[in-house]
Amino acid sequence: MSRIFNFSAGPAVLPEEVLTRAGDEMLDWRGAGMCVMEMSHRGKEFIAIAAEAEQDLRELLAVPKSHKLLFLQGGATLQFAQIPMNLLAGRGRADYVATGEWSKKAIKEAQAYCDVHVAASSEDQAFTYFPSQEAFQIRSDAAYLHYCSNETIGGVEAHWIPESPVPLVADASSHILSRPLDVSKFGLIYAGAQKNIGPAGLTIVIVRDDLIGKAAEGTPSVMDYRQQAAADSMLNTPATYSIYIAGLVFKWLKAQGGLAEMEKRNAAKAKLLYETIDASGFYRNPVRPQDRSRMNVPFTLRDAALDGAFLKGAEQAGMVQLKGHRSVGGMRASIYNAMPIEGVRRLAAYMKEFEAKHG
Ligand SMILES: Cc1ncc(COP(=O)(O)O)c(C=O)c1O
């Protein structure tokens, strides 16, 4: 068996220990005589799996009692619509921060439901920075303020939490669990699982109790946070296997030392990669240094004509999925929790070699 270093932005690398454990439990989950995929979501085994996953995630993120934790489906993209459907509460207006492709998508979707005001934007510099607090102009009667705390495509991360007079909502899809987070500052946090949590098909929503129960008329029941919370996220059949794998990832994170330890490791991995980029005259990352993402590191080569050769050589050296998003080109290395430092070391060494040959 050989494992490759997978730098995909998502679905992404999972911890080897988690995959091994899932393999061991594939045919017979702890004496149940069946795979978790075959279990009824109403059975005691699966209910215990889901409850333990929730408990572990609550512990990891220190989710306060004031917030519900939901295991939903539909991806982060469905939340772009589900959030206005649930949180507008008849207000008809919401504020958004525009920092790149994902916040733009969230804005576009929300415009179908309400009057959207862009409270701050980094479009003036091609979305290469995160706006400062002074730049925020938040309407006091907005239902909420939405921002994307890590732009997966542009590689811009908010390393601080904005102050807001209205409930703060964050799309944390691509950096949740990469560092400790003060959940109490948020009205709602959401994330698709397929980057730092587990397999695709599961979406995590952490929502403050007082924001639940105000869904617009006509909201489908599976999209109503109140109904999902009341049913322990099992109003209908949940993404059972994804929840199980996510649960194994949470156990793995706890065994590694939790989110403080992950933050240390992630900072070290990102530092190594950005230093490699900055020390060369050959590679370039356009993001303002203090706003650079620790999870998604986009970079371009001096000559785009070399992109194909770079990717081919990387694959031969055991590294895949380094091609940048089609909207920006170049390269992107996603270095989530499960990417070991060895993968980043190998990439940095390869980049130096490639530069020496072609630079
Ligand atoms: C920051 C961010 N938001 C939203 C999405 C959309 O997620 P999904 O495909 O789960 O709908 C992605 C996916 O890559 C993302 O990176």
Ligand as a Chemical Component Dictionary entry (heavy atoms), coordinates in Angstrom:
data_LIG
# 
_chem_comp.id                   LIG 
_chem_comp.type                 NON-POLYMER 
_chem_comp.pdbx_formal_charge   0 
_chem_comp.three_letter_code    LIG 
# 
loop_
_chem_comp_atom.comp_id 
_chem_comp_atom.atom_id 
_chem_comp_atom.alt_atom_id 
_chem_comp_atom.type_symbol 
_chem_comp_atom.charge 
_chem_comp_atom.model_Cartn_x 
_chem_comp_atom.model_Cartn_y 
_chem_comp_atom.model_Cartn_z 
_chem_comp_atom.pdbx_ordinal 
LIG C1 C1 C 0 -15.316 28.515 2.136  1  
LIG C2 C2 C 0 -16.255 27.620 1.405  2  
LIG N1 N1 N 0 -17.584 27.845 1.487  3  
LIG C3 C3 C 0 -18.471 27.055 0.864  4  
LIG C4 C4 C 0 -18.066 25.987 0.097  5  
LIG C5 C5 C 0 -19.097 25.143 -0.586 6  
LIG O1 O1 O 0 -19.175 23.941 0.070  7  
LIG P1 P1 P 0 -20.093 22.741 -0.405 8  
LIG O2 O2 O 0 -19.466 22.187 -1.637 9  
LIG O3 O3 O 0 -20.034 21.837 0.773  10 
LIG O4 O4 O 0 -21.445 23.277 -0.663 11 
LIG C6 C6 C 0 -16.711 25.700 -0.019 12 
LIG C7 C7 C 0 -16.299 24.536 -0.814 13 
LIG O5 O5 O 0 -15.268 24.302 -1.262 14 
LIG C8 C8 C 0 -15.791 26.542 0.641  15 
LIG O6 O6 O 0 -14.467 26.313 0.546  16 
# 
loop_
_chem_comp_bond.comp_id 
_chem_comp_bond.atom_id_1 
_chem_comp_bond.atom_id_2 
_chem_comp_bond.value_order 
_chem_comp_bond.pdbx_ordinal 
LIG C1 C2 SING 1  
LIG C2 N1 SING 2  
LIG C2 C8 DOUB 3  
LIG N1 C3 DOUB 4  
LIG C3 C4 SING 5  
LIG C4 C5 SING 6  
LIG C4 C6 DOUB 7  
LIG C5 O1 SING 8  
LIG O1 P1 SING 9  
LIG P1 O2 DOUB 10 
LIG P1 O3 SING 11 
LIG P1 O4 SING 12 
LIG C6 C7 SING 13 
LIG C6 C8 SING 14 
LIG C7 O5 DOUB 15 
LIG C8 O6 SING 16 
# 
